[in-house]
Amino acid sequence: MGAGVAVLKDEAILLIRRRDNSLWDVPGGGLESGETPEAAARRELAEETGLSVGVLRPLAVFQHPHTYPDGNRVDWETHFFTADDSGDEVKAGDDAREARWWLRKALPQNVSDATQHYFTMLGQFMPLSAED
């Protein structure tokens, strides 16, 4: 089980580039033993971007395939949250080699399977591109 959080600022969304596969991703990862999805989302966000946010808004829970760097593929349940930018400085850390803001109308194409699902979920609630 995993958790991810889309941090939003004006017309932008915060994404990280993973060290292991160079794909852009919403900050997030797997739950540790005894951890709630919200706690995992907060922990992963802090580890990967240095950010701490206020309210996490639950957006969706969905199943999707997840492929590990070694090629192992599993079915994964992800709890997806959104949050507003805290205004803190973004610093890539842990398994993120880069963290940056992307305009929602100009999102990268090389994203993880989970982030493709996140974009779909977000698009149901807010425009993600100029065509929406």
PyRosetta script that sets phi, psi and omega in degrees:
from pyrosetta import init, pose_from_sequence

init()
pose = pose_from_sequence("MGAGVAVLKDEAILLIRRRDNSLWDVPGGGLESGETPEAAARRELAEETGLSVGVLRPLAVFQHPHTYPDGNRVDWETHFFTADDSGDEVKAGDDAREARWWLRKALPQNVSDATQHYFTMLGQFMPLSAED")
pose.set_psi(1, 144.0)
pose.set_omega(1, -178.5)
pose.set_phi(2, -135.4)
pose.set_psi(2, 174.3)
pose.set_omega(2, 177.7)
pose.set_phi(3, -146.4)
pose.set_psi(3, 142.7)
pose.set_omega(3, 177.6)
pose.set_phi(4, -138.6)
pose.set_psi(4, 156.4)
pose.set_omega(4, 179.8)
pose.set_phi(5, -136.5)
pose.set_psi(5, 125.1)
pose.set_omega(5, 174.7)
pose.set_phi(6, -91.2)
pose.set_psi(6, 111.4)
pose.set_omega(6, 177.7)
pose.set_phi(7, -90.5)
pose.set_psi(7, 126.8)
pose.set_omega(7, -173.7)
pose.set_phi(8, -113.4)
pose.set_psi(8, 140.5)
pose.set_omega(8, 177.8)
pose.set_phi(9, -143.3)
pose.set_psi(9, 112.8)
pose.set_omega(9, -178.2)
pose.set_phi(10, 51.8)
pose.set_psi(10, -116.0)
pose.set_omega(10, -178.7)
pose.set_phi(11, -101.0)
pose.set_psi(11, 20.2)
pose.set_omega(11, -174.3)
pose.set_phi(12, -124.1)
pose.set_psi(12, 159.9)
pose.set_omega(12, 176.0)
pose.set_phi(13, -130.3)
pose.set_psi(13, 141.6)
pose.set_omega(13, 180.0)
pose.set_phi(14, -86.3)
pose.set_psi(14, 126.3)
pose.set_omega(14, 176.2)
pose.set_phi(15, -126.6)
pose.set_psi(15, 154.8)
pose.set_omega(15, 174.5)
pose.set_phi(16, -117.5)
pose.set_psi(16, 151.0)
pose.set_omega(16, 172.5)
pose.set_phi(17, -101.9)
pose.set_psi(17, 122.8)
pose.set_omega(17, -177.4)
pose.set_phi(18, -70.8)
pose.set_psi(18, 143.0)
pose.set_omega(18, 177.1)
pose.set_phi(19, -68.2)
pose.set_psi(19, -36.5)
pose.set_omega(19, -170.9)
pose.set_phi(20, -79.5)
pose.set_psi(20, -26.3)
pose.set_omega(20, -176.7)
pose.set_phi(21, -136.2)
pose.set_psi(21, 1.1)
pose.set_omega(21, 178.9)
pose.set_phi(22, 62.4)
pose.set_psi(22, 13.0)
pose.set_omega(22, 177.2)
pose.set_phi(23, -83.8)
pose.set_psi(23, 148.0)
pose.set_omega(23, 173.6)
pose.set_phi(24, -79.3)
pose.set_psi(24, 144.0)
pose.set_omega(24, -173.5)
pose.set_phi(25, -150.5)
pose.set_psi(25, 153.3)
pose.set_omega(25, 168.1)
pose.set_phi(26, -73.4)
pose.set_psi(26, 137.8)
pose.set_omega(26, 178.0)
pose.set_phi(27, -54.7)
pose.set_psi(27, 135.0)
pose.set_omega(27, 179.8)
pose.set_phi(28, 165.5)
pose.set_psi(28, -178.8)
pose.set_omega(28, 179.8)
pose.set_phi(29, 172.2)
pose.set_psi(29, -165.8)
pose.set_omega(29, -175.7)
pose.set_phi(30, -78.4)
pose.set_psi(30, 151.9)
pose.set_omega(30, 176.7)
pose.set_phi(31, -75.6)
pose.set_psi(31, 141.4)
pose.set_omega(31, 172.3)
pose.set_phi(32, -88.7)
pose.set_psi(32, 163.7)
pose.set_omega(32, -177.5)
pose.set_phi(33, -52.9)
pose.set_psi(33, 126.2)
pose.set_omega(33, 177.6)
pose.set_phi(34, 79.1)
pose.set_psi(34, 1.7)
pose.set_omega(34, -175.7)
pose.set_phi(35, -89.1)
pose.set_psi(35, 141.6)
pose.set_omega(35, 174.7)
pose.set_phi(36, -82.7)
pose.set_psi(36, 159.5)
pose.set_omega(36, 176.5)
pose.set_phi(37, -56.8)
pose.set_psi(37, -41.3)
pose.set_omega(37, 179.6)
pose.set_phi(38, -63.8)
pose.set_psi(38, -43.4)
pose.set_omega(38, 178.8)
pose.set_phi(39, -63.3)
pose.set_psi(39, -39.9)
pose.set_omega(39, 178.4)
pose.set_phi(40, -64.7)
pose.set_psi(40, -43.0)
pose.set_omega(40, 179.2)
pose.set_phi(41, -60.4)
pose.set_psi(41, -44.2)
pose.set_omega(41, 179.1)
pose.set_phi(42, -64.7)
pose.set_psi(42, -44.2)
pose.set_omega(42, -179.6)
pose.set_phi(43, -62.6)
pose.set_psi(43, -49.1)
pose.set_omega(43, -179.0)
pose.set_phi(44, -62.4)
pose.set_psi(44, -41.2)
pose.set_omega(44, 178.2)
pose.set_phi(45, -60.0)
pose.set_psi(45, -45.7)
pose.set_omega(45, 179.6)
pose.set_phi(46, -64.2)
pose.set_psi(46, -43.8)
pose.set_omega(46, -179.1)
pose.set_phi(47, -65.2)
pose.set_psi(47, -40.2)
pose.set_omega(47, -172.1)
pose.set_phi(48, -90.4)
pose.set_psi(48, -20.6)
pose.set_omega(48, -176.4)
pose.set_phi(49, -132.4)
pose.set_psi(49, -11.3)
pose.set_omega(49, -175.4)
pose.set_phi(50, 78.2)
pose.set_psi(50, 2.6)
pose.set_omega(50, -177.0)
pose.set_phi(51, -90.3)
pose.set_psi(51, 148.2)
pose.set_omega(51, 169.5)
pose.set_phi(52, -125.9)
pose.set_psi(52, 128.7)
pose.set_omega(52, -176.5)
pose.set_phi(53, -116.6)
pose.set_psi(53, 165.6)
pose.set_omega(53, 177.9)
pose.set_phi(54, -79.4)
pose.set_psi(54, -113.4)
pose.set_omega(54, -175.4)
pose.set_phi(55, -70.0)
pose.set_psi(55, 130.4)
pose.set_omega(55, 169.9)
pose.set_phi(56, -98.2)
pose.set_psi(56, 125.7)
pose.set_omega(56, 179.4)
pose.set_phi(57, -100.9)
pose.set_psi(57, 116.6)
pose.set_omega(57, 176.6)
pose.set_phi(58, -63.7)
pose.set_psi(58, 131.3)
pose.set_omega(58, 179.6)
pose.set_phi(59, -112.1)
pose.set_psi(59, -43.1)
pose.set_omega(59, -176.0)
pose.set_phi(60, -164.7)
pose.set_psi(60, 158.7)
pose.set_omega(60, 168.0)
pose.set_phi(61, -126.0)
pose.set_psi(61, 126.8)
pose.set_omega(61, -177.6)
pose.set_phi(62, -145.6)
pose.set_psi(62, 157.8)
pose.set_omega(62, 176.2)
pose.set_phi(63, -97.5)
pose.set_psi(63, 141.0)
pose.set_omega(63, 176.7)
pose.set_phi(64, -159.0)
pose.set_psi(64, 156.9)
pose.set_omega(64, 175.7)
pose.set_phi(65, -73.2)
pose.set_psi(65, 145.4)
pose.set_omega(65, 177.2)
pose.set_phi(66, -129.3)
pose.set_psi(66, 128.7)
pose.set_omega(66, 179.0)
pose.set_phi(67, -110.0)
pose.set_psi(67, 121.5)
pose.set_omega(67, 176.8)
pose.set_phi(68, -77.8)
pose.set_psi(68, 160.3)
pose.set_omega(68, 179.8)
pose.set_phi(69, -55.2)
pose.set_psi(69, -27.3)
pose.set_omega(69, 179.6)
pose.set_phi(70, -81.8)
pose.set_psi(70, 2.0)
pose.set_omega(70, 178.5)
pose.set_phi(71, 94.4)
pose.set_psi(71, -10.9)
pose.set_omega(71, 177.9)
pose.set_phi(72, -64.2)
pose.set_psi(72, 130.9)
pose.set_omega(72, -177.1)
pose.set_phi(73, -117.3)
pose.set_psi(73, 130.0)
pose.set_omega(73, -178.6)
pose.set_phi(74, -132.9)
pose.set_psi(74, 159.7)
pose.set_omega(74, 170.5)
pose.set_phi(75, -83.8)
pose.set_psi(75, 135.1)
pose.set_omega(75, -170.9)
pose.set_phi(76, -130.1)
pose.set_psi(76, 139.8)
pose.set_omega(76, 172.7)
pose.set_phi(77, -105.1)
pose.set_psi(77, 125.7)
pose.set_omega(77, -178.7)
pose.set_phi(78, -119.9)
pose.set_psi(78, 134.9)
pose.set_omega(78, 172.9)
pose.set_phi(79, -98.5)
pose.set_psi(79, 121.0)
pose.set_omega(79, -173.1)
pose.set_phi(80, -110.4)
pose.set_psi(80, 128.4)
pose.set_omega(80, -179.8)
pose.set_phi(81, -121.2)
pose.set_psi(81, 160.6)
pose.set_omega(81, 167.9)
pose.set_phi(82, -121.9)
pose.set_psi(82, 156.7)
pose.set_omega(82, 178.0)
pose.set_phi(83, -152.8)
pose.set_psi(83, 157.1)
pose.set_omega(83, 175.6)
pose.set_phi(84, -89.4)
pose.set_psi(84, 148.9)
pose.set_omega(84, 178.7)
pose.set_phi(85, -58.9)
pose.set_psi(85, 137.9)
pose.set_omega(85, 179.7)
pose.set_phi(86, -86.6)
pose.set_psi(86, -12.1)
pose.set_omega(86, -177.3)
pose.set_phi(87, 88.9)
pose.set_psi(87, -4.8)
pose.set_omega(87, 178.4)
pose.set_phi(88, -71.6)
pose.set_psi(88, 159.5)
pose.set_omega(88, 177.2)
pose.set_phi(89, -70.8)
pose.set_psi(89, 135.0)
pose.set_omega(89, 178.6)
pose.set_phi(90, -88.3)
pose.set_psi(90, 127.6)
pose.set_omega(90, 177.7)
pose.set_phi(91, -135.2)
pose.set_psi(91, 120.2)
pose.set_omega(91, 178.4)
pose.set_phi(92, -64.1)
pose.set_psi(92, 138.0)
pose.set_omega(92, 178.4)
pose.set_phi(93, -153.8)
pose.set_psi(93, 178.3)
pose.set_omega(93, 179.3)
pose.set_phi(94, 56.6)
pose.set_psi(94, -122.8)
pose.set_omega(94, -178.0)
pose.set_phi(95, -93.7)
pose.set_psi(95, 14.5)
pose.set_omega(95, 174.7)
pose.set_phi(96, -100.2)
pose.set_psi(96, 125.5)
pose.set_omega(96, 177.8)
pose.set_phi(97, -93.3)
pose.set_psi(97, -14.3)
pose.set_omega(97, 179.1)
pose.set_phi(98, -153.6)
pose.set_psi(98, 145.7)
pose.set_omega(98, 174.2)
pose.set_phi(99, -137.5)
pose.set_psi(99, 132.2)
pose.set_omega(99, -180.0)
pose.set_phi(100, -157.1)
pose.set_psi(100, 160.7)
pose.set_omega(100, 176.7)
pose.set_phi(101, -85.9)
pose.set_psi(101, 135.7)
pose.set_omega(101, 176.5)
pose.set_phi(102, -119.3)
pose.set_psi(102, 133.3)
pose.set_omega(102, 172.4)
pose.set_phi(103, -63.2)
pose.set_psi(103, 138.3)
pose.set_omega(103, -177.8)
pose.set_phi(104, -65.0)
pose.set_psi(104, -20.6)
pose.set_omega(104, 178.4)
pose.set_phi(105, -88.3)
pose.set_psi(105, -0.9)
pose.set_omega(105, -178.5)
pose.set_phi(106, -140.8)
pose.set_psi(106, 53.8)
pose.set_omega(106, -177.9)
pose.set_phi(107, -75.1)
pose.set_psi(107, 150.9)
pose.set_omega(107, 179.2)
pose.set_phi(108, -69.2)
pose.set_psi(108, 156.7)
pose.set_omega(108, 178.5)
pose.set_phi(109, -89.9)
pose.set_psi(109, -30.2)
pose.set_omega(109, -176.2)
pose.set_phi(110, -87.7)
pose.set_psi(110, 79.2)
pose.set_omega(110, -178.0)
pose.set_phi(111, -118.9)
pose.set_psi(111, 161.1)
pose.set_omega(111, 178.2)
pose.set_phi(112, -70.3)
pose.set_psi(112, 163.4)
pose.set_omega(112, 175.5)
pose.set_phi(113, -56.0)
pose.set_psi(113, -45.0)
pose.set_omega(113, -178.4)
pose.set_phi(114, -62.4)
pose.set_psi(114, -42.7)
pose.set_omega(114, -178.8)
pose.set_phi(115, -67.5)
pose.set_psi(115, -32.4)
pose.set_omega(115, 174.1)
pose.set_phi(116, -60.8)
pose.set_psi(116, -40.5)
pose.set_omega(116, 175.1)
pose.set_phi(117, -64.4)
pose.set_psi(117, -41.5)
pose.set_omega(117, 179.0)
pose.set_phi(118, -59.4)
pose.set_psi(118, -45.7)
pose.set_omega(118, -179.7)
pose.set_phi(119, -59.8)
pose.set_psi(119, -41.1)
pose.set_omega(119, 178.2)
pose.set_phi(120, -61.8)
pose.set_psi(120, -47.5)
pose.set_omega(120, 179.7)
pose.set_phi(121, -62.2)
pose.set_psi(121, -45.8)
pose.set_omega(121, 179.5)
pose.set_phi(122, -62.3)
pose.set_psi(122, -39.1)
pose.set_omega(122, -178.8)
pose.set_phi(123, -63.0)
pose.set_psi(123, -22.8)
pose.set_omega(123, 177.2)
pose.set_phi(124, -74.0)
pose.set_psi(124, -18.7)
pose.set_omega(124, -175.5)
pose.set_phi(125, -116.0)
pose.set_psi(125, -18.0)
pose.set_omega(125, -179.9)
pose.set_phi(126, -157.0)
pose.set_psi(126, 148.4)
pose.set_omega(126, 179.2)
pose.set_phi(127, -62.2)
pose.set_psi(127, 134.6)
pose.set_omega(127, 177.3)
pose.set_phi(128, -108.4)
pose.set_psi(128, -10.9)
pose.set_omega(128, 179.9)
pose.set_phi(129, -146.1)
pose.set_psi(129, 168.5)
pose.set_omega(129, -179.0)
pose.set_phi(130, -62.6)
pose.set_psi(130, -26.1)
pose.set_omega(130, -177.8)
pose.set_phi(131, -79.9)
pose.set_psi(131, -18.7)
pose.set_omega(131, -176.2)
pose.set_phi(132, -72.6)
pose.dump_pdb("model.pdb")
